[in-house]
Amino acid sequence: ARAMLANFLIGLREGLEASLIVSILIAYLVKSNRRHEIRYVWIGVAAALVLVVAVFTGVTIAFDQLSFRTQEVVGGTMSILAAALVTWMIFWMRRTARFLKTELEGQLSTALGPFALATVAFVTVGREGLETAAIIWSTIIGSTTAQPFIGATLGILIAVVLGFGIYRGAIKVNLGTFFTITGALLIVVAAGVLAYGIFDLQEARVLPGFNHRVFDISSTIPPDSWYGTLLKGTVNFQPDPSWLQVIAWVGYLIPVLWLYLRKPKKAPAKPQPASVATS
């Protein structure tokens, strides 16, 4: 339950990115009178999904065979890496989103046959899928319910519907605003994932300070209450955080959120050359 809302948000954003990629590929083929080659795009998408499921399943099975301390070390490390991955993904998407369509169409224009076409779809969708799997996996470690998967699945399904609606022109979505808002929310989620990873490493005694807590409000906000679950699922709130967790959370959230939300500086205008006086 703790990760359902966070995974819904991740599934929605990443799913919409993948849906837009597929829509761009298909729209380009339709416009260039290559409609008969659309099936190769779906072959690439299907292969990418098989790869993602296989990697996710393999990592999960291997993780279950580890000892408790090793699980904490692996889980904490993966959570920290996932926070870094989310950060990279958000800033990469903001920087390259405006050129995504041109880049994909450029790749398609050089694709000579069905194999190359399927490869473009496989690589672009597979990249999004593996990023999503890595982020989601780090948030469901130790979960014994299906709610995290339900949240991610709902997010992906809604993203697919939105992507199809945008492709058909039935839905008008300001993608710049959408990715800005979800990016800011994901930065908050990533801060919580980072703090949770720190806690796992402290619990495994890899990092110090496990018993040094800033406060303990477990009696006020019980972890098993609906509002405690809501806070845990959205921002990974912990009612008894350690000092190292709080320092990592604040040290990540404030500068990263500021860098993300600040407006890019406009390039200064080039000075005009001074006119040469003639006698």
C-alpha positions in Angstrom: 0.0 0.0 0.0 2.9 2.4 0.7 3.9 2.6 -2.9 0.6 2.5 -4.8 0.2 6.2 -5.4 3.9 6.7 -6.2 3.8 3.8 -8.7 0.6 5.2 -10.3 2.4 8.5 -10.9 5.5 6.8 -12.3 3.4 4.5 -14.5 1.4 7.4 -15.8 4.4 9.6 -16.7 6.6 6.8 -18.1 3.6 5.2 -19.8 2.7 8.4 -21.5 6.3 8.9 -22.7 6.3 5.4 -24.2 2.8 6.0 -25.8 4.0 9.2 -27.4 7.0 7.5 -28.8 4.8 4.7 -30.4 2.4 7.4 -31.6 5.2 9.3 -33.3 6.5 6.2 -35.0 3.1 5.2 -36.3 2.1 8.7 -37.4 5.3 9.0 -39.4 4.7 5.7 -41.2 1.1 6.7 -42.0 2.2 10.1 -43.3 5.0 8.5 -45.5 2.6 5.9 -46.9 4.3 3.0 -45.1 1.2 1.9 -43.2 1.9 -1.7 -44.0 5.1 -1.5 -41.9 3.3 -0.5 -38.7 3.2 -4.2 -37.7 7.0 -4.1 -37.3 6.6 -1.3 -34.7 4.3 -3.5 -32.7 6.8 -6.4 -33.0 9.5 -4.1 -31.5 7.2 -2.9 -28.8 6.2 -6.5 -27.9 9.9 -7.6 -27.7 10.7 -4.6 -25.5 7.9 -5.6 -23.1 9.1 -9.2 -23.0 12.6 -8.0 -22.1 11.3 -5.7 -19.3 9.1 -8.5 -17.8 12.0 -11.0 -18.0 14.5 -8.6 -16.3 12.0 -7.6 -13.6 11.1 -11.2 -12.8 14.7 -12.4 -12.8 15.9 -9.6 -10.5 12.9 -10.3 -8.1 13.6 -14.0 -7.9 17.3 -13.5 -7.3 16.5 -10.9 -4.6 14.2 -13.3 -2.7 17.1 -15.8 -2.3 19.3 -13.3 -0.5 19.7 -13.1 3.3 17.9 -10.3 5.2 21.0 -8.1 5.6 22.0 -8.6 1.9 18.4 -7.7 0.9 18.6 -4.5 2.9 22.0 -3.6 1.3 20.7 -4.4 -2.2 17.4 -2.7 -1.6 19.0 0.4 -0.2 21.5 0.7 -3.0 18.8 0.2 -5.6 16.6 2.8 -4.0 19.5 5.3 -4.2 20.2 4.4 -7.8 16.5 4.7 -8.6 16.4 8.2 -7.1 19.4 9.1 -9.3 17.7 7.5 -12.4 14.5 9.5 -11.7 16.5 12.7 -11.5 18.3 12.0 -14.8 15.1 11.0 -16.5 13.3 14.2 -15.5 16.0 16.6 -16.6 16.7 14.6 -19.8 13.0 14.7 -20.8 12.8 18.4 -20.1 15.9 19.1 -22.2 15.1 16.8 -25.2 11.3 16.6 -25.3 11.1 19.3 -28.0 13.5 17.4 -30.3 12.0 13.9 -29.6 9.8 13.9 -32.7 12.6 15.1 -35.0 15.0 12.6 -33.6 12.7 9.6 -34.0 11.7 10.6 -37.5 15.4 11.0 -38.4 16.0 7.4 -37.2 13.0 6.2 -39.2 14.2 7.9 -42.3 17.4 5.9 -42.2 15.6 2.6 -41.4 15.9 0.5 -44.6 13.8 -2.5 -43.7 11.5 -4.2 -41.2 14.3 -5.3 -38.9 15.7 -1.7 -38.5 12.2 -0.4 -38.0 11.5 -2.9 -35.3 14.8 -2.1 -33.7 14.0 1.6 -33.4 10.7 0.7 -31.6 12.4 -1.9 -29.4 15.2 0.5 -28.3 13.1 3.5 -27.6 10.3 1.7 -25.8 12.7 -0.8 -24.1 14.6 2.1 -22.6 11.4 3.6 -21.1 10.3 0.2 -19.9 13.6 -0.6 -18.2 13.7 2.8 -16.5 10.1 2.3 -15.3 10.9 -1.3 -14.0 13.9 -0.1 -12.1 12.1 2.7 -10.4 9.0 0.6 -9.6 11.1 -2.3 -8.3 12.9 -0.1 -5.8 9.6 1.0 -4.3 8.0 -2.4 -3.9 10.8 -4.2 -2.0 9.3 -6.0 0.9 5.8 -5.4 -0.2 3.4 -8.4 0.3 0.4 -7.0 -1.5 -0.5 -6.4 -5.1 -1.4 -2.7 -4.6 1.9 -1.3 -5.9 1.4 -3.3 -9.1 -2.2 -2.2 -9.3 -1.1 1.5 -9.0 1.5 1.1 -11.7 -0.8 -0.8 -14.0 -3.6 1.9 -13.6 -1.1 4.6 -14.4 0.1 2.8 -17.5 -3.4 2.1 -18.8 -4.5 5.7 -18.4 -1.3 6.8 -20.1 -2.1 4.4 -23.1 -5.6 5.9 -23.3 -4.2 9.4 -23.2 -1.6 8.6 -25.8 -4.2 7.1 -28.2 -6.4 10.1 -27.6 -3.6 12.5 -28.4 -2.7 10.5 -31.5 -6.3 10.6 -32.8 -6.6 14.3 -32.0 -9.5 13.7 -29.6 -7.6 14.9 -26.5 -5.8 18.2 -26.2 -3.1 18.0 -23.5 -0.5 20.6 -22.8 2.4 18.2 -22.6 4.8 20.9 -21.4 2.6 21.6 -18.4 1.9 17.9 -17.8 5.6 16.9 -17.7 6.5 20.0 -15.6 3.9 19.1 -12.9 4.6 15.4 -12.9 8.3 16.0 -13.0 8.1 18.2 -9.8 6.0 15.5 -8.1 8.4 12.8 -9.1 11.3 14.8 -7.6 9.4 14.7 -4.2 8.9 10.9 -4.7 12.6 10.5 -5.5 13.5 12.3 -2.3 11.4 9.9 -0.4 13.0 6.9 -2.2 16.4 8.2 -1.5 15.6 8.6 2.2 14.1 5.1 2.3 17.3 3.7 0.7 19.4 5.5 3.4 17.2 3.8 6.0 17.8 0.4 4.5 21.5 0.8 4.5 21.4 2.1 8.1 19.3 -1.0 9.1 22.0 -3.2 7.5 24.6 -1.2 9.5 26.3 -0.1 6.4 25.7 3.5 7.3 25.8 4.8 10.9 23.1 6.6 12.9 20.2 4.1 12.8 19.2 4.8 16.4 19.6 8.5 16.2 16.1 9.7 15.3 15.0 13.3 14.7 11.5 12.7 16.2 9.0 9.9 16.6 5.3 10.7 15.9 4.2 7.1 15.3 1.5 7.5 17.9 0.2 10.6 16.1 0.5 9.2 12.6 0.4 5.4 12.8 2.1 3.8 9.8 -0.9 1.4 9.3 -3.5 4.2 9.3 -5.0 5.4 6.0 -3.4 8.8 6.3 -0.1 7.2 7.3 -0.3 4.9 4.3 -1.2 7.8 2.1 1.9 9.8 3.2 4.1 6.7 2.9 2.8 6.0 -0.6 3.1 9.5 -1.9 6.3 10.9 -0.3 7.7 7.8 1.6 7.0 9.7 4.8 8.4 8.0 7.9 7.2 8.9 11.4 10.5 8.2 13.0 13.3 9.3 10.6 17.0 9.3 11.4 19.1 12.4 11.1 20.9 11.1 8.1 17.6 10.4 6.3 16.4 14.0 7.0 19.7 15.5 5.8 19.6 13.4 2.6 16.0 14.3 2.0 16.4 18.0 2.4 19.8 18.1 0.7 18.3 16.4 -2.4 14.9 18.0 -2.6 15.6 21.7 -2.2 18.5 22.1 -4.8 17.0 19.6 -7.3 13.5 21.1 -7.2 15.0 24.6 -7.5 17.1 23.6 -10.5 14.1 22.0 -12.1 11.6 24.8 -11.6 13.9 27.7 -12.4 13.4 29.4 -15.8 16.3 28.9 -18.2 18.3 32.0 -18.8 17.9 33.5 -22.2 21.0 33.8 -24.3 22.3 37.4 -24.3 21.8 39.3 -27.5 24.9 39.6 -29.6 26.2 43.2 -29.6 25.9 44.9 -33.0 29.2 45.9 -34.5 29.9 49.6 -34.1 29.6 51.6 -37.3 32.9 52.7 -38.7 33.2 56.5 -39.1 34.4 57.6 -42.5 35.9 60.9 -43.3 
